[in-house]
Amino acid sequence: MAAERLSMRTIKEVLRLKWEKKFSNKQIAQSCNIARSTVREYVARAENAGLAWPQAAGLDDSRLEALLFPPPATKGSPSREVLDMKYIHRELAEGQITSGEHKQHIDARAEQFRQKHDDWVHHANPLYWSFYENV
């Protein structure tokens, strides 16, 4: 079960103590009676939103909340591009690439994809290996 959010007043106090008063996370946690991990989380959220202290102080509660807690991505919408293996299969089937060139071509396309998405692991993708089973 997720923990309940702090009030915007407390979050602003956390940010003020961190950025204006230069308190440590431990001091802020003791002052606000919250966990140090909570302090880290809210400071990280503020930094990820591009906030700094004077700017955060001037925001109303609803605007600050919108910046710190953006709505989650909708399910069903891909969060990143998917390697188009069907396109590569079509190229192979149409003879646009010879069987001797197919591995080079596939590896080149996969490398382009990996450069865009460095956390993608080609060997974990069963479609990638289906080329080697079917050719």
Stockholm file with secondary structure:
# STOCKHOLM 1.0

chainA/1-135         MAAERLSMRTIKEVLRLKWEKKFSNKQIAQSCNIARSTVREYVARAENAGLAWPQAAGLDDSRLEALLFPPPATKGSPSREVLDMKYIHRELAEGQITSGEHKQHIDARAEQFRQKHDDWVHHANPLYWSFYENV
#=GR chainA/1-135 SS CCCCCCCHHHHHHHHHHHHTSCCCHHHHHHHHTCCHHHHHHHHHHHHHTTCCHHHHHTSCHHHHHHHHSCCCCCTTSCSSCCCCHHHHHHHHHTTSSCTTTHHHHHHHHHHHHHHHCTTCCGGGCHHHHHHHHHC
#=GC SS_cons         CCCCCCCHHHHHHHHHHHHTSCCCHHHHHHHHTCCHHHHHHHHHHHHHTTCCHHHHHTSCHHHHHHHHSCCCCCTTSCSSCCCCHHHHHHHHHTTSSCTTTHHHHHHHHHHHHHHHCTTCCGGGCHHHHHHHHHC
//
